[in-house]
Amino acid sequence: MVSFVTRILDLISPRSCVVCGRRLSPTERSLCSVCLFHLPRTTYQFSSDDNPVDQLFWGQLPVTRAAALMFYEPHSEMAQLIYQMKYNNRPDIGEDMGRLMAQEMKMGGFFESIDVLLPVPLSSKRQRQRGYNQSERLAQGISDVTGLPVCTCAVIRQDFQQSQTMLNRQERRKNVEKAFLLLHPEMLANRHVLLIDDVCTTGATLISLGSAIQHIEGIKISILTLGYTKK
């Protein structure tokens, strides 16, 4: 249901699709319906045997389930969406995409038994520069739909590492080794924790975060990202 105020604001300051630039209708959020329809879904939430996101963590981290909503490729519509969300002061895109993630992933029962959402932390320096944590915005959007709580105090990122973008697999893992510090294990004890991130390429960042919390008593770990980079 679109409010009267929303319709008036759209008349005064029209919003545009972050991918194609077309004017959005009052019922559309961040993406127009055409661009939303054409985003490349993975459908991994329906696959238990052939899921390369899940396979990234085999032998690296004990994970109950792992999936990504979309495929990610450089210079694609998905890349444009991620860029706008991270670098163009658009935390609203993160929340909109989080709600989309929740709506589509829950159809495969992905959130069954999950107790808490844990977005990948940013370093304090990067968060000050950006003004927000895009993974936290994704988690908040998921929370809006599922009602699951978002935990942002249990783990911190100790310092800013080099950007992962131009690094190979081995360099990515080295770059984020021991990047995360567990402060409050009691917040995650005996809970099924869902790690949330924007894009999964090698899984290095998520493995590092998972390694920081995996020895907490009674913990279970699952993983969900907005995008996944195919090899």
N, C-alpha and C positions, 0 to 999 in steps of 0.2 A: 504494500500500500504506500503510494507516494504522497507525502504531505503537500498541502497547499503552499507552505513556505518553500519547500524544495522546488516546486514548479516555478515560483516567483524568482528564486535565486537563479534558476537555469535560464530564465528570460533575461535577467540583468547581466549575468556573467556565464555565458554558455560554456559547458565542459566539452572537451574533445577526447576522442579515443587515443590512448597513448601509443597505439601501433599505427593506425592509418590516418589519424587526425580528423576523422569525421565527427561531426557534432553528435554528442550523446543525447539520447532521449532521457526523460526523468527517471525511467526504470532501469537504465543501464549504469554500470559502475566500472570505471576505469577503461573497460573495453567495450566496443560496440558488439552487437550480437553476431555480426558476421565474423569479426576477428576472433571472438570467443569460440565460435563454432569450429574455426579452422586451427585452433591451437592443437599441437600434436600430442594427444594423450598417449600414455604408455599402457593403460589398463592393467598395470602390474598388481593392483589391489585384488584382481580376480585370478591371479596366477600364482600357484604355490610351487610349481616345478621348474618353470622357465622364467626366472626373474633375475636379471643380471645385477640389479641393485642389491638384492639379498646376497648374491654370490660374491660381491665385493668384500663382504665382511667375513666370509668363511675362513677360519683359521686365524683371524685377526681380532675378532671381538665377538663374544657370545650374544647374539641378537635373536630375539623372538620372531620379529618380522621387520622387513624393510621394503620401502617402495618410494617411487617418485610419481607425481601426477603427470608431468610433461617431459618430452624430450627437449634437450637444449642443444643448439648449434650456434656457433658464432655468426653474427650478421643476420640472424633469422628474426622473425617476429618475436619469438620467445626471448631472444637476446635483447631486443629493444625494450621489451617489458621489464626485464631484470635490470637493465641499465637505468631506466627511468626510476624504478623503485629504489635503487641503491644510491644513485649519484645526482638525482635531480630534485631532491627535497620532496619526495612523494611517498611518505609513510602510508598514506591512504591506499596506495596500490597494494602494499603488503597486506593490509587488513582485508581488502577486497579479494585478493588471491587466496588468503588464508580461509576466508569463508567459502570460496570455490573449492579449495582442497577438501575441506570438511564435508561439504555437500556431496562431492563426487566420490571421495574415499569411503565414506560411511556406507555407501551402497554395497561395497564388498565386505562389510563388517570389520573394516580395518581398525576401528577404535574400541573394539570389544576388549575388555579387561584393562584398558589403559587407565591409569590413575592421575597422571600429571604430565604436563607439557614442559619440556626443558629446551628453550631456544638456545642455539649456539651463541655464547657471549662474544661481544666485541671488546677489544681493549678500551680502556678509558679514553685514550688519546683519539682512537678512531671514532668512538661514539661522540666525543665532543666535536670533532670535525664534521661528522655527518648529522648530528642532532638526534639520532635515533638508531636503533638496531633493527635492521630489516627482518632478521629472523624472529625477533620478538614481536614485530608487527604481524608477521605471518601467524605466529602462535596465538596472538590475540584474536585474529580473525577466526582461527579454528575454535578457540574457546567460545566465541560468540555463538557458534552453531552447536557445539557439542556440550557446552557447560563445563568442560574440563578446566581445572585451574592451571595457570601459568606460573612457573617457578623461575625467578630471576636472581635469587639471592644465594642459592646453594653453591654455585660454581662461578668463578671469575676467570677472565683471560688475563694472564699475568703481565704481558706486555705485547706491544704490536709487533707481529712478525711481518716479513716481506710478503707482499701480495702473492697469492697462489697462481695468478692468472697465467704467467709465462713460464712456470716451472714444470719440469717433467715429474713422473710418478715418484721417483726416489727423492728428488728435491722437495716435493710437496710434503712428504712424510717427515723429512729432516726439519723442514721449516716450522712444523707445528708440534714437534716433540716436546712434551712437558709444557705445553702452552697454557694449560688449564689448571687451576688450583681449587681444590674442594674445600669449602669453608664450613658448610653445614650439612654433613652427611645425614643427620637425623631428619632432614626435610624429605629425603628420598628413600629412607630405609623402609624395606618391606613394601615397596611400591613398584608398579609397572610404569616406567618412565619412557615417554616418547620424545626423542631428540628431534628438533626441528631446524632445518637449514634451507637456504634458498636454492643452491645448486650442488649436486654431488657429481664429482668427476672421478677422482681416485678413491674417495672416501677417507682421505688422510685426516682432515679436520675432525670428522665425526668419530673416527677411530681414536684420535687423541682425546677427545672429550669423553668418549665411552670408557677409555682406559682409566681416566681420572675418577670415574664413579663406579666401575664394575665390581669393586670389592666391598661395596657397602652391603651391609647385612640385608638379605632378602630381596635385593633389587633385581628387576628384570628390565631389559633395555630393548626398545624398538626404535625405528628410524623412519622419518618421513621428510622428503624434500619436495620443493616445488618443481625443480628441474633436474634432469639426469643427462649427462653428456655421454652419448654412445661412443664406443671405441671404434 
